[in-house]
Amino acid sequence: MVPHKYAVPCIAAVAAVCFAYGQEFTDYIVIDQFGYREPAKKTAVIRVPQKGAGSPSSYAPGAVFEVINEADGEAVHAGAPVSFRGGQTDSASGDRIWHFDFSAVTAPGRYHILDKANNLRSFAFDIRNDVYNRVFKAAMKMLYYQRAGTNKPARYAGAEWEDGLNFEQDKRTRYFFAKNDASTERDLSGGWFDAGDYNKYTKWLADYVSNMILMYGERPDVFGGDYGIPESGNGVPDFIDEAKWGLAWLIKMQNDDGSVLSVQGLQDGSPPSSVTEPSYYGPPNATATYGAAAAYAVASQFFGGRGEAEFAERLRGAAVKAWQWGEAHPDSIFHNNCGDSWNKDKCPGYDSRKLAAGDQELSDDWDRVENRMNAALAMYELTGEQAYLTVFEQNWTELPLHKWGSCMQQYRFSQHILLMRYLAADYGSASVKSAIISDFTNAMAKPVGGCNHFGNGYLNDGYRSYIFNYQWGSNKIKADQGLTYYKWNIVDPGKDYKDVAEDYLHYIHGVNPFNMVYLTNMGGYGASKSLTSIYHTWFSEGSQRWGVANGTNPGPAPGYMPGGPNKEFGLDGCCPSGCGDPSNNARCGLVPIPDKNTEPPAKMYKDMNNSWPLNSWEITEPMNAYQLSYIWLLSKFVTPESQTSISPRNTVMSGKKGGVIYKRIRGGIELRVKDNAEVRVFGLNGALISRRTLIGGIHRISLTTLPNGIYIVRMAVDGEKAFLRIPAVGH
C-alpha cells in the first residue's frame, strides 16, 4: 500500500495544513470520519496489512503520533501508539495493528492524526457532541427513498434523486395464484421497498414498525421533525411519521378474519417510476400474522398515549384479531419464491417461484417461538391480560440462549433485545427474570467459541468491533452487537459497555480495513471516503445516472448501509464458462473481486453493484433491517437538537479570525474588505462549490441556494486567511 494524496480534501478546509507541511493522506491511519463526541473514548487504529488487500506492507509506524488542530496546524496532543496483542496479526483483517488513544482531546474542533516520523496523516474529523446528528438524519431518510406508491419531488429527494409516482399499480394488486381474476384485486399501495429490490415482506416490515416505535421511546428527544420529508414540520417527529407510513401498508395487508397476507411482490426497474408491470400478493400465514399483531399492539399503545384514541382503538382491534387467528392457525406456513429443485421440498403442492425474491417464512422453530413471544409481550403491554404474559414466560426457555446452555449467538440479536425488554419492564416474574439474567451473565463470562459469540470477544479484535463471523449482513451484526453491549446494564447494572458499543459505530464510520465509511455518498456529511455504489434496483449497474457516484453523476442516494463483508462471497457457480452464452461468461471477469481463499473475512468486500454472475448483492445490497439496526445504535450517541453545538437557527455570529472581520448573517456571512479578497465555499467532502473575488467594501456571501448542510468558507482577505464552518440550514 502506497500513501497517497487526496486532491479534493487538500483543496478544501485542510488546505493550509496539507500544503504547508507536505503531509500525505494514508489508509494506514483510520478514524471515524465523521468524528467523536467530546467525552467519548477516542482511538485511532494504525494498520499494517500482512494478509489480503494492501499486503505485504513495509510501513513502520513512528514512535510519536500527534493530534493536529486543522485551524492552525498546531499539535494539541501527542503520544506513542500501542501495539495490539504484541504485534500479532489480527485474524479477521489480516492486519498488524497499533492503537493511538487521544481521548484527552475534548475541545470542539476539526482535527487529524499525524504520524510525525513518516509525515503521514489521517482524514480529518470533528470533535463535538452533535457530530452524528446530520449523519443520523441521512440514515433515517433512506426510508423515505425506499417508499413505495409515491413520487419523490426534488424538494424532498433532492434534484439528483427526483422521481415521479411509482407503483400506482399496487392499488390493483392481485393474488399470485389467481393472476387473471380481477375479483382478487386489492389496494396494497404504500410501504417500503424492503432491500435492493422493491418487494414488501409483511413480517419484516412489521418488525421495522415495532422497532422504530420502541427505539423512539428510548430516546424521543433526538428524533426531530426537520428531516426533509413531506411530513416535516407537522408537529410530529419525522421518524414517527415514517413509521406511520409503513404501518398504513401493514393495516391494508390484514384480512377481515384477522389473518395477514405474507408478501407483496413488485417488479424491477430504474428509476422506480419506470416500472409498469403488475404486482402480486401471497396468502396469509402465521409468521406474518403474529408479526403484524405485535406491530399493531405496539403502535396502538404508542398512538393512544399521543392522544390518537380512534386510531389506537382501530389498531387494538386489528391486534386482537391477528393474535386470535395466529393462535387458531399456528402451523399456517407459506414459502414464496419456492419451487426450484433446491427448495421445492418446502412447498409441496404449490409453485410460488417469481413471487418476491427473499423467502419471508421463518425457517427455525425457535424463530417461530420468538415471533409468538414477541406478539404476546406486545399484547400484554397493550391489554394487561395475564394470559399473554404467561405465553411469554412459559416459552422463553425454548430460545437458544437457554436451550443451548447460556449461548448468545450473533444471529439471535432480536431474541436478546426481546428478553432485555422484558427484564427492563416493571412487570413480570422475579424468578423468570433471575433465570434470564443468569443465562446472559454466564454467556458473557464464557470464552467466545462454539455457539457463544459474545463474551469478551471485543478485547481480541484489532478494530475494536469483534463479531464471530463475517457472513451475509455483517454490518447489521456489527450494529446489533454494539446495541446489545449498550443495553448490557439492563442485565447487570454494574457493567457499562457503552464505550464498547461506540467502537462498533466507529467501525461503520471508517475504522475498518478499507478506511471507508460503510454508507453511500456521504461526502456532503463529512466523510472523506464513503461508498460510491450499492446493489439496488434503482441505483443499478446499468443506470448511468445512479449507478456510481463519480463527480459527474450523483450515484445512489446518501445514507444507505449495505450488508458488508461476507467471507462466502464469490462468483456464481456457473463461472467461468457455464453461464449460458459467451456474453454471460465474459461477465465473470468483468471486474476483479476479492478471493475468499486469500482475503481475510473482514476484507471480503468491494465497492461495486454488479449483478449476476458477479453476485454483488451478497455484500453490497442494503436492507431496511440493516439500516434500522444502524439507526438504533446511532441514536444512542446523537445529541438532542436543543443541545447541539451549532444551532441551525443561529443567525448572528461575528468576530475576527486571522485579521479577517466577518459577521454571520441570516443566509450567509458578511465580510469587511479593505482592498481585495477571495472567498471559496466548499462542502465537507472538499468539493469546491463557489469562488468569488471581491474588492474593497462590505460584501455579503449568500448560502441560501445551497442544500441544507455545513459548509467550509475559506477567506483570503487583504493578505490574511481564515476558515469558517457555516451552517446553511433552515433558510
N, C-alpha and C positions, 0 to 999 in steps of 0.2 A: 504494500500500500504506500502510495506516494502522497505526502502532504500537498495540498492544493489551495489555490486562491479562488474564492467565490467572488466573481467580479461584482455581482449586483449588491451584496451586502457591503462590500468595500466602498461602493459609491455612496451608500446611504449614511445612516446615523453614525456608523463607526468609522467613517472615512478618515477623520483626523487621527484616530488611533492606528488604524490599519496602515496608512501610508507613512505616518511619522515614524513608526517603529519597524516597518517591514515585516510584521508578523503574518504568518500564513495560517489559514484555517486548516484544521485537520479532523479527520474522523477518529483519531486516536483518543481524543478527549470528548466524552459525551456527557451532556447535561439535559435537564428538562428545558426544552427550547422555549417554552412559554415563561418558565421561571419558577420561583419559590415564594411561599408565604414568609413573612418576616420572622415568625418564631419557629419555622419548620426546621427539621434536621435537613441539612443540605450536603449532598455527597456527589462529587464528580467522579465518574468512572473513567479510568485510563486503561485502554485496551491495547494489547499487542497480539494480533492474530497468530495462532500457531497451527490451526487446522481450518480448512474450509476457506471461504471468501476472505481475501486480504492477506492470506498467508503464503509463504512464511514472511514475517516482518522482522526487520532488524532494529526497529525503533527501540530505544532505551530511554525511559522517562528520566527527566532531570531530577536532581536532588531537591529542588525547590519549585513549588508551584505557587502562583500568585493569583489573587482575585483583583482584576483591574476595573476601576470605575471608568466607564466609557465617556463620561462627561469631560474628564480632564486627563485621562491616561495614567492616573496615579494608582499604585497598588494600595489596597485597603486591608489586605490580609495575605499572609504567606505561611507556608508550611510544607512539610515533607509528605509525599504520598506514601501510603501504607500498602505493602504487598498483600494480596489476598491469598490466604492459605499457603503462605510461604513460597509463592511463585508457582504453585501447581496450576495446570491448565484447567480452566472451567469446563466441565464436561458438556454442558448444554450448548455453549457457544464456541468452544474450541479456542478461546482467547485466554492469554495470561492477563491478569487484572491487578490494578492498584486502585485504592480509594483515596480521594482527597477530600477531607471534611472541612467545609467552610461555614459551618453552622453559626460561627461567631459573627458573620456578616449579616446584619439585620436592618441596616438603613435602607429605605426605599431608594431604588435607582436602577440603572442598567449597567450590566457587568459582563465580563467574560473571564474565562480561566486561561492563564498563560503558563506554559512550560518554559521557564525562563532560559534554561540552558539550550534548548532546541529552538527557541523562538517560535513556538507553535501555539496557537490559540484555539479555543473552542468557539462555537457560535455564541452570539450574545443572548442574554436572558435578563429578565426583570426580577427584582425582588420587591414585592409589595403584597399586601394582604388580599387585594382583589385581583390577583394575577390571572385567575382562572375564570373570571366572570364572563368575559366575552367568548371564551372557548366553550363555556357551558351553554351559552345561547346558540352558538353554531351547532353544537352537538344535538341540542334539542330540536333545532329547526330541520334536521334531517327528516324527522317525522312529517313535517309539512311537505317536503319534497316527495315523500312516499305516499301522500294522499291520493286515493283513487276517487274518481267520479267528480272531479272539479277541474277548473282551469287554474293556471299559475301565472298571473299577470306580473309584469316587471316590478310593479310597486312592492310586491311581497317576495317574489322569487329572485329579483334582480334581472336586469336585461339579458344577462348571459344564460339564464335558465328559464326564461319565459316560455310558457307553453299554453296551448288552447285547451278547451274542455276535453278531458279524457274519459273513456269508458262510460259514455252516456248509455251504451247498450246494456250496462249492468242493471238498468231499470227493467229489463226484459230478459232476465236470466232464466234459462230453462234447466230442467232436471237432466242430468247427464245421460241417464238410461231411457230418456224419452225426448230426444232432441227435436223431434218433429211434432210434439204435442204442445200446442200453444196454451193449453189449459194449465200447464205446469209453470208458466211464466211468473216470476216474482221480481219485485223491486229489491235488489240486493246491492244497490249503489252505495258508495262510501267506503269507509275503512281505509286501511293502508296496504300498499304493496308490502309483502312480508320480507322480501330479501332482494336479490338481484333480479328475480323475475317479478311478475305482477300478481301472482296468486295470493289468495287470502285464506288463512287457515284458522278455523274458529278457536280451537284450544289455545293455540299460541297467542292469537290476538286477545283472547280473554285474559291470559296471564299478563299481557302487556298492560291492559287497562287496570287490573288489580294492582300490579306492582307500581304503576305510575301514581295511583292514589296513595298507596302505602308509603312510597318514598317521599311524596309531597308532605304527608303527615308527619314525617320525621324531621323535616326542616322547611316548614312553609315560608319562612322569611327569606329564602334565597330564590324562590321562584317568582319572577316578576311578570309584568304584563306588557312588556315592550320588546318582544322578540321579533316583531315584524311579520306577523301572520295576520290574516283577515280579522281575527277577533281581538287583536291587540287594542288596548285602551277601553275595553268594555267593562272594566271593573272586576274582571275575573282573571286570576293568574293564567297566563297563556298555556302553561303545562296542563292545567285542568281543562281548558278549552280543547286542547289536543286530545286528552283522554276522552273527553265527551264525543269528539269526532269518531274515535274508534268504537265507543260504546253505542253510538247511534246505529252503526252497522251491526253490531252484535245483537241488538234488540231485533233487527229485521230478520236475523237468522233463526229465531225461535218459532216453532210451530205452535198451533193452538193447544195441542196436547201437552205442551211443556218441553218436548224434545227440541234439540238444537241441531241444525244442519252442520255437517262436518267440515265442508270445504267449498270454496268457490274458485274455479279455475279460469284464469284470464290468459289471453294470448299475448305474444311478444311483439315489440316494435319500438323504434326510436324516432321521435320522442313518443311519450305515452299517447298523445292525442292522435297519432297516426294509426292506431290500432282500430280496426273496424269489425274484426271477426267477433262472433258471439261468445259470451261467457256461459259456463255451466256450473251447477252446484251438485254436491253429492248428498246422500241420505244422512239422516241423523245417526248419532252413535253416543255411547255413554261418555267417551272421552270428551267430546265437545260439550255435552250437556252438563256434566259435573264442572268442567272448567268455566262455562258460562254462568252456572249457578253461583260460583264463588265471586265472579266479577259483578254480577247483578247485586249480590248481597253487600259486597264491599262498597259499591257505588251507592246503593240505597242508603246505607248508614252515613256515608260521607255527605251526599247531597241533602239528605234530611237534616244533617247538622248545619248546613248552609242555608236552611230555610226554604228549600225547594220541595215542599211537602208533597205536592201532587206527583212530581217526577219520582221522588223517593218511594212513594207508595206503589207506583207502577213497577218500579224495579223490584220492590219487595215481592209483589205478586209473581213476577217473572222468575225470581229466585226460588220461591217455594214450589212453583210448578216444575221447574227444571230439576230440583232435588227429587221431587216425587217421581218424576219419570226415570231419573237415573237409578233410584232405588228399585224401581219395578223392572228395569232393563239393564242391569249391571254388566251383562255379557254381550251387549249390543256392540259389535265390532265392525268397523269398515276401514279397509285399506284403499286409499286412492292410488292412482298410477301403478296398479298391480296387475300382473298377468304375464309378464315376461318369464322366461324359463327359470331365472334365478330367484323369483319371488312368488310364482303362481300358486305355491302351496299355501300362501297366506290368504288367498282369495278364492277358495273353491266355489264354483257356481257363478262367478261373475268376472268380467274383464273390465277393469277401470283404467286401463292404460290411456295416457294423454289427459287425464283429469288432474291438473296441477302436477308439479314435479316432485316435491318432497312428500313423504308419507306422513300424514298428520296423526296416524293412530299410534298410541303408546304401545311399546313392544314388550315392556317388562312388567311383571306382576307388581313389583314394589312401586313402579311409577303409577300404576293404576290405584294402588293403595294410597299413595301420596295425593293423587288427584281428588280422590274421595275425601281424604282427611282435610285437604285444603278447603274444599267446599263446606265440609261440616264445621270447621272452625269459623269460617265467614258467616255461616248461617247462625251459629251460636252467638257470635258477636252482634248480629243483627236482631235476633229474636229473644235471646236469653233462655231458650228452651234447652234443658239439660240433655235431652236425647242426642242433640247434635254434638255436644261436648263429649258425651260418652263414646260416640263413634271415634272421635279423635283419640281419646285417652286409651281406648282398647286396641287401637291398631298401630300406634307408633312403633311398637316393638317389631313390626314386620319390615321396617325400613332397614337398609344396610347398616346404618350407624350402630344399631343394636344387634341385628340379626347376624352380622358378620363379626361381632366381637369388638366393639368400640373402634370402628374403622370410618374415617372421613375421606371419602373419595372426592376428587376434584370435579367429578361429573354429577355429584349429588348436591350441588350448591342450593338448589331450590328447597330441598328437604332440610338442609341445615338452617336456612333462613326461616322456614316454616316453624321448626322446633324452637328457634330463638324467639320468634314472635310469641309463641305460647309461654316461654319462660319469662318474657318481659311483661306479660299481662298480669292484672291484679285479680285474676280468677284462676281456677284450676287446682288440681290435686297436688298437695305438697310432696307426696311420695312419688308421683309420676315425675314431677319436676326434678326431684332429687336424683332419680334414676337417669334422666336425660343428661343432667349436669355431670353425673358420674361417667357416662359414656363419652361425652365431649372431652372432659378433662383427661380421661385415660387415653383417648385418641391423640390429644395434643402432646401427651407425655411420651408416646411411643416414637421410636425412630421411624423415619419415612421408609416405606417399602411395602411390598405386597398390596393389600387393599387399603393401606393407610397412606394418604397423600399429603397430610398436613404436618403435624409435629413441628419440629424445629428446622424444617427444610429451608426456610428463608435464610438461615445462617450459612448455608452451603451453596449459595448462588452468587456468582460474581456480580451480576447486575441487580442484586438485592430484590429479586422478584421471582422466587422459586415457584415452579409448577412441576408436577411429577412427570407429565407427558406433554410434548408439543404435538397435539393432534388437531383435527379439524376444529376450528373455533378457539384456538389457543388464546387469542386476545380476550375473548369473553371469559375464559378460565382465569386469566390474569386479573381482570376486573372483579370477577366473582370471589376469587381468593382474597384479594385486597379488602373487599367489603366484609367478608367473613372475619378477617382479622380485626377490622374496625369495630365490629359488633361483639368482639370476644368478651368485653367486660359485662355483657349480659350473662354470660356463663360464669365468669369469675371476675367479680368487681375489683379484685386485687391485681389483675393483669390488664395492662393497657398496651395494645399493639397498634396504636394509631400511626406511629412513625413507620411501622412496617407496612401498613395499608397504603400510606402515601408513596412509598417506594414503588408499589405496583402501578400507581398513577404515573410516576416519572418514567417507568418503562414505556408506557404507551406514548408519552410525550417526547421520546427521544433517547432515553437511557437504555439502549439496546444495541446489538451488534452492528446495526446499519446506521446508527446516528441519525435516525429518521423518525419523524412523528407519524404514528400509525393512524392518521386521519387524512382525508383528502383535502387538497387545495387550501391549506391553512396559512399561506404566506401573508395574507391580509390580517391575520390574527396573531402574528408574532413568530411563526415558525420559519426557520431558515431552510428547512428541508423536510417537506411533507410529501405524501403520496400524490402522484400525478394521474393515476388511473385506478380503476376498480372494476371488478366483474359485475356489471349491471346492465340490464337490457337497454335502459335509457342511455347510459354512458358507455355504449358497447364498442368493441374493437372496430366495427365498421362505421362508426359515427365520426366524421371528420371534425365536427364542431365540439362534440362532448367526449370523444374517446380518450384523449390525453390532454392535460393542461401543459401547454408548451410555449406560452407567451403570445402566441397568435390566436389560438383557440382556447376557450375557457376551460374545457375538460369537465370533469364531474363537479357537481355542487359541493360546497365546503362541508366538512364535518362528518363525513361517512367513515365509520371504522370497519375494516374488513376482518375476516376470520383470523388471519395471522399465520405465522409459521406452522407448517404441518409436516412432520417427519415422513409421512407416507406419500406426500405429493410427488407426482411424476406424470410422464406422458401416458396417454391412453394405451391400453394393451395392444391396440391394433398397430401401433408404430413398431418398426419404421416402414413396413411395406404392405400391411394388411388392412388399410383404411378405406378400401373400396375403389379408388381410382388414383392415378398419378398426382392429381392436384391435391387430394386429401393427404396422400403420403408425403408430399412436399411440405405440408404444413407442420409435420413432425419436427422439422429442423428450422422452422420459421424464426424462432428466437431461442437463444440459449436459456436453459432453465437449470435451477440447482439440482444437483445429483444427490439423491438420498444415500448413496453408497459412499460419498466423500464429504458431504456437508454435515456439520453438527446440527442437531434438531432445531436450535434457535436461529439458524441461518437458512432454513428451508423456506425462503420467501423471495419473491421477486415482484417489483412494482410493474404489473402487467395486467392486461384484461383479455388475453387471447382465449378464444373459445376452443371447442373440440378440434383436434385431438390433444391440444396443449392443456386443456382442463384447468385453467387458472381459477375456476370457481372454488377449487379445493383450498385455496389460500387467500384470494382477494375478494371473494363475494361478501358483501355486507349482509346483515340481517337485523331486523328490529330488536331481536333478543340480545344480540351483541351490543347494539347501541344503548339499550336501556341498562344493561349491566354497567357499562362505562359511565353513563349519566348518573346512576345511583352512587357509584363510588365517587365520582367527581363532585356530586352535590355535597358531600361531607367536607369539602375543602373550599367551597365557594363562600365568599363574604356577602352578607346581606347588603342589598343595594344602599341602605342608609349609612353603611359604614365604609363605602368604597373610598379609596384614596384620591381618585379623580372623579368628581361628580359630573355626570353627563349634562347637568343643567348649570354648571359653574360658568358664568359668562363674564366675570370681572376678575382679571388676574394681570398684574403688572409688575414690572421690575427691571432689572438690569443684569445682563449676562455678558461678561467679556466686553463691556463697553457698549453693548447693543441695548438700546432703550426700546422696550416693547410694552404693549398692553393687550391683554386678551379681551376681545370684544365678542358680542354675540355673533356667531357665524364665522369667526376667524381671528386674526390678530391685526394690531395697528403698530406700525414701525415709524420711528422718527429718524430720518436720514439727513445728514448734513450735506454730503457730497454725492456719494453713489452707493449702490447696494446691489447684491444679487441674492435672490431668495429662491430656494428649491424646496419642494414638498415631496416627501417620499412616503410610501406605505411602509408598514412594519416589516414587510418582506424585502425592502430595499428598492422596490420599483420606483423609478422617477415618475412622478405624476405631473408636475408642472415646474416651470422655471421662468423667473421674471427678473429683468434688470430695471432698477429704479434710479432716479436722480433725486436731488435734494427736496426735502419736504416731508409731509406726513402722508403715509400710504396705508391703505387698508387691503389686506390679503384675505379674500373670502374663501371659506371652505364649505360653503353651503351646497355646492353642486356635487360634493363627494358623498359616497355611501357612508353610512354610519361606521365609525371606527376611530382608531387612534393613529395619528399621523406624525411624522418627524418633519419639522421645519428647520432647515439649515439656512442660516443667515450669515452673510458676509457684508457687514455694514461699515463703511468708512475705515476699512482695514481691520476691523475687529470681527471675530467669529463667535457664533453661539448656536446651540442646538436646543430645540424645544420639542416636548411631546405634547401634542394638541389634540383634545377630543373633538371630533366632528360628529356629534350625536344630538338628536333632538331639535334640529333646526326647523 
